[in-house]
Amino acid sequence: MSTAAVHISSSQDVVDAINDKGARKSNLFVIFVALGGILIDAYQATMVGFGNSYIAQQFGISPGFAALVNASVLVSALIAGLYAQTIANRFGQQKTFLIGMGLCTIGAVAVAFAPNIWVVLVCRILMGVGLGIDFPLATTAVSELNGAKNKKTGGSVNLWQMGWYVSTTVVYLVLISLNTAAIDEPMLWRYGIFIGAIFAVLVMILRYTIIGESATWAARTGRFELAGKLLRDQYNINAVIDPNATAHASKTKSVKGAYSILLSPKYRGRTILGCVVATMQAWQYNAVGVYLPLTLAGILSGGLSHALGGSALVNVLCGVTGGGLGSLFVARFGARFQAGWGFTLVTLALLCLGLLSDASPWVSLFLLGLIIFCHSAGPGGLGMTIATMSFPPSIRTAAIGFARAIMRAGAIAGLVLWPMAWGAWQTDAFFVLAAVPFIGAITCLLIRWDYEKGNVDAEDKEVLELLNKN
């Protein structure tokens, strides 16, 4: 433990101590444990996207209605994300993680055995509530591992995108294994969702033991003795608590007023940038990424096994690699710049795919891979990274929840509209989809906010005072 004593008399002192004096021992495994709920989100979204047509067949509904039912998870996640900070403020990081993943696990098990579409609908809503609560807390937890001031933290937060593609690759490997085991093809999605529930239980256990509680949450809620213990145990900081520290604790127990601060003149540009980047990337991903096996099945011959194998290959070579490189480069190039260029390249690739999709299956496969790579290395994770790193701790979870909620609208659009567009226009639908990343690129060009150029954590005391007035 550091011998120099760090005196703690306010929640801002805890934030500064983490930024200036301490850093938790975090490797890729620890970061992925913190981001575990996002990995489960990716797994279940991809598994249900794969099962959309089978769900329609089994329950005697149209593929469009099945997509609407599946999109209910995004609607409930949108609403739950807005209340993530309220729940976290009340229960703390450790218990809120359990609440979020617990709801997702219960919903997933029930979906796997659902006898009719209405049970699927209710359970998907339950899963969405759990995932909506979890996501904002996950990236907040990563930002607290080393402090938002650390230049490596933005890259660590952005690793959620790499983790997303690792998780979706696992989906295809699970489906290939189940298909090889002679599981009836229409039942693959049920088995796959149940296996995802097992993964969610593992995430809960690892988070509870490895990530633990949040020191900044403890300080903001007046639990300064606990905050001091967490600083000593987690960050190796010799924290000495001022006997009058409780007088400086935040009185805020909800996010009342947080959203008005996010839309205030000082923070409005940051909020819009994070929301637009997150929404446009979600739209393009849920059109191309979630339905990748469906798209490849229409391009490649060889049936389900080739479509799943091709999807896994594209995910590993393009998604995982792109996400990893994007996290490495974001500190050097800046999130806004990197997201803008990623959007631009995705726009061009979609236009080329629309023009050349009939030329050769391999050309189409290359362009799809290029889209996934540019998405993953560029804007794929950066909307949430911008939302996480652009705001001080007292409103960070609210900012992520707000951006994530707005982002869900883009995800719903991609998830619901893409099968319709594909059915109506086939490969010409890529021309229409190109408008989505183009809007993202223009936004990155116009709003010139870069969190890398400042220390947003230093604004926490000022924001807490504004919150306590509300």
N, C-alpha and C positions, 0 to 999 in steps of 0.2 A: 504493500500500500504506500502511496505517496506520503512522505512525512510532513510536507507542508500542509497546514490546516487550511481548509476552505470554509469560511464562515457563511452560513446560510440564514438569511433573514426574510427572504421572499421567494416566490416561485421563479422570478427572473434570475435569482442567484443560482437556482438549480439548473435552469436552462443554460446559463453562462458557464457553469461548472462543467457540464457535459460537453459544451462546445470547446472550451479552452483547456480543460485539465484532463478529461477522461475519454476513453474510447473502449467500448466492449470488445472482447475477442470475438470477432465475427468473420466467418469464412462463408463460402458459397452455400454450404449446408445450413448454417444458422440463418442466413438471409432467406433461403427457400422455406425454412420452417416458419419464419415470420410471415412469409407470403403464402403460406399453405392454403388459406381459404381461396386465394386467387387461382391457385393451381386446381383446386377442386371445382371452382367456377368454370375454368377452361375445360376440364375433363367432362363435366356434366353437360355443358353447352354443346360440345362437339358430339358427345354420345347421343344426345337427343336430336341434334341436327341430322346425324346419320339415320336415326330411327324414324324420322318424320313420315316417310312414305309407308313404313310398316305400321306405325301408329294409326295412320289413316285407314289402311286396309283392315286391321284387326278390329277397329271400332266402327267401321262402316261410315266414315266421314270423308270429306274432301281433303286433299293435301293442304289447301289453303286454310281450312278450319283447324287442321292439326297444327299448322304453323302458328296460328293465332293462339291456340292453347299453349304451345311451347313458349310463345313470346310472353305469356302471362308471368313467367319468372322474371322477365325484365321489368314489367310494370310494377310488380311488388317490390323488386329490388330498388327501383327508382324511388319509390315512396320511403322504403325502409332506410335507404342511404341518407335521406334528409334528417333522420332522427338518430343516426349513428353516434353523433357526438353527445346527444342528450343521454343515450343509454350508457355510453362510455364514461361520461362524467358521473353518473350515478353508481355504476357497478365497478368501474375500473377496467383496465385493459384485460387482465387475466380472466375475469368472469365473463366479460363481453365476448371474448374469443370463444368461450365455451357455449354461450348462448347462440351466437351466429352459426357455428359449425354444428351444434346440436340440432337446431332447427333444420339445417340442410340435410343432415344425416337421416333424421326421422322422415323427412319428405322424400328422400331418395329411396329408402327402403320401401315406403308405401307405393311409390310410383312403379317400382319393379314388380309389384304384385297387384297392380290396379286392375279391377275387373271391368271398368268402363271409363269412358273419356272424362266423366265428371270427377271421378276420383283423381285422375291424372291432373286435371285442372286445379283442384284444391291443393294437391301436394306440390305441384309446381309453384303455386303461389307461396306456400310455406317455405319451399327451398329458396325462393327469391327473397323473402324477408331475411332469412339467415345470411345469404350472400350479400344482400344490400348492407346489412350491419357490419359484415366482416371486412369488406374491401377497404373502406376508409381507414379502419383501424390497422390493417395490415401494413399499408405504406407508411402510416404514421409511426408504427413500431420500428420499421426499418430506418426511418429518418432519425430516430432517437438512439439507434445503436451507437453511432459515432458523432451525432450532432449535425444539424443542418449546415453548420458553417464549414464542415469538412468538405473539401472539393470532391472526395470520393463518394460522398453520400448520394448525390444525384445519380451517379452511375449505379449505385447499389439499389436505389429505389427503382430505377429503370430496368433492373434485372427481372422485374415481374413479367416483362414481355418475353424474355428468353424462357422463363419458367412456364409461361403460357404455352409456348410451342413444344417444350419438353412434355408437358402434360397432354397436349393434343396428340403428340406422337405416341404416347403411352396408350391413348384411346385406340389408335389404329393397330398397335401391336396386340392389345387385348382382343380386339375384334378378329384379327387374323388368327390368334391362338384359339379363340372360341369357334371360329369357322373351321379350323383344322380339326378341332375336337368333335366335329360333326353335330354341333348345335344347330337346330333348325334356323335357317336364315331369318325368318320373321321374329324369332325369339332373341336374337343377338342383343338387341337394345336393352331388353329387360335384364339379362345377365350382366351386361356392361354397366348399367346404372347401379345395380346392387354391389358390384365390385367397387364402384366409386364411393359408395357409402362406407365400405371397409377402409378405403384410403382416408376418408374424412375422419374416422375414429382415430386413426394413426396420427393425423395432423393435430387433433385435439390433445392427445397425450404428449406429443413432442413439444408443442407450444407451451403447455402448462409447466413442463419441467425445464425447458431451455430458455424460453423468452421471459416468462414471469411477468411481474407487474411493472408499471411505468412510474418512474421517479417523478416526472413532471406532473403526472396526474395526481400523485400523492401530495405534492406540494400545493397544487392549485386547489385541492379540496381541504387544505389545512392539516394534512397528515404528515407533518414535518419530521417526526421521529422515524416514520416509515420511509420517507424520502431520503433521510440521512442514511438509513440502513441499506437502502437500494443503491445509493451512490457508493457506499463502501464495498458492498458485495459485488455489484455488477460492473462498476467503473474504476474500482481501486482508488477512490477519492476519499481522503481523510476529512469527511464533512463534520463540521461542528455547528450545531443548531443553536441559533439565537433563542433565548428563553421567550422573547416577545415575537417570535416569528409568526405565530398564528394571527397576529394583528395585521399581517400583510397578505394573508391568504385571500384567494379569490372568493367572492361571495356568489359567483355564477355557478349554478348547478344545472343549467340548461343552455341551449344555444339561442335563447331569446336575444335578439339584436345582432347575432353573428352574421346573418344573411344581409342585414342592412349595411354592415361594415364591408362585406365582400363586394357590395355594389356601390360603395362610396367612391368619390372621385379618386382617392389614393389607390384603391384596390380594384377598381372597375376594369381597367385594361388587363390586369393579370387574370382576373376571373374570366373575362370574355375569351382571352387567348387560350387558357387551359380548357375551357368548356368546348370551344370550337375544334381545337385539335383533338380532344378526346372523342367528340361526337362524330366528326368526319372519319376518323380512323376506325371507329366502331362500325360505322355504316359500311365502309368498304370491306372491312374484315368479315362482318357477318354475311355479306353477299358472296365473297370469294372464298374466305377461309373456312367458315362453318360448313358450307356446301361443297367443299373441295372434292370429296368422293363422288358426289352427284355430278359435278362439272366434269371430272376426269372420266367418269363412266360414259359420258356423252362424247368424249374425245378419243379415249383409248378403247381398244378391243380387249377381250379377255375376262370380262365379267367382274364380279365383286372383288375377287382376290387381287386382280391387277389394279383396280381402283383404290383399294385400301393400301396396297403396297406402294403405289405411286404417291398416295397422300402422305404416307409415312416418310418416304424418301424426300419429297418436297419440304416437309416440315423440318427434317433434320438438316438437310443441306442449305435450306434457305431461311426458315423461320428461326431455328435455334441459333444458327451461325449469325444471322442478321441481328437477333436480339443481343447476343453476346458482344458483337462488334459495336452495336449502337451504344451499349452501356459503357464500353471502353472509351468511345470517342466523344461522348456528350460533354465531358468536362473540358475538352479541347476546343470543340466547335460551338458549343452552346446549344441548348435545347430548341430555341426558336429557329435558329439557322438549320439545324439538323432535321427538324420536323418539316420545315418548308421545302427543303430539297427532296426529302422522302416523298412528300405529297406530289411534287412536280414529276418525279420519275414514275410514280404509280400512275399518274394521269397519262403520261406518254405510253406506258406499257399497256394500259387498258385500251387506248386508241389503236395501238399496233395489234393487240389481240383481236379486236373487232375486225380489223382489216385483213389479218393473216390467219385467222383461226381455221379456215378451210384449206390452207396451203399444205400443212403437214401436221400430224399429231405431235411430232417432236418439237416443232416450232411453238405450238400452243402450250405444250408442257413447259418449255423454256420460259415463255412469257409469263405463265402462271407462277412459276418459281421466282422469276424476277419481281413480280408484284409482291409476293410474300416476303422476299428478302428486303425490298425497299420499304415495305410497310413495317417490318419488324425492326430494321435498323434505323428507320426514321420515326414517323409519328406514332407507330403502334403503341409504345409505352409512354411516350413523352407527354401526352395530355395529362395523365395522372402524375407524372414526375413534375411537370410545371405546377399542377395544383398542390402537390405536396411541398415543394421547395419554395414556393412564392409567398407563403403565409406563415406568420409566427405560430408557435405551438398552441396558443389558446384558441385559435380558430382554424387550425390546420385540418383537424378531422372534419369540421363543418365544410371547409373548402373542398376537400376531397369528396365528401358525400354529395355536395352540390354539383360538382363537376361530373361525378359518376352518375348522378341522377339525370342530368342533361344528356350525358353520353348514352344512357340507356335508350333514349329516344332514337338515336342513330342506329343503335343495335337492333331495336325493334323494326325500324325501317328496312334494314338489310335482311333481317331474318324473315320478315313477312313478305316484303315486296320482291325479293330476288327470285324465289320460285315462280312467282307470277310473271315477272319480266322474262325469265328464262323460257317459261312455257309459251309466252306470246311471241318473243322475238329471237329466241335461241342466242346465237353468238352476237347478234346486233345489240343485245342488251348491254354489252360492254361499253358501247358508245355512250349510253345514257349514264351508266355508273361513273364514267370519267369525270362528270361534273362534280362529284362529291370530293375527291382529292383536290380538284382545282380550287374549290372554295376554301379548303384548308390551306393551300399554298398562298392564296391571296391574303388570308387573315394573318399568316405568319409574316408576310411582307409589310402589312400595314401597322400591326401592333408591335412596337419595338421594345418589348420588356424582356430582360434577361436576368434571371435570378442569380446567375453566377457572379454578377458585378456588385452584389451587396450582401449584407448580413441581415436577413429578414428576422432572425431570432431576436435581434436587438430591439425589435418593435413590440415584443411581447408585453412589456409593462404598460406601454401606451394603450395597446388594444385591450388589456385586462381592465384598465381604468374606464375605457369606453363601455365595455361589457357590464361592469358593475353599476354603471349609471342607468342601465336599461332595466 
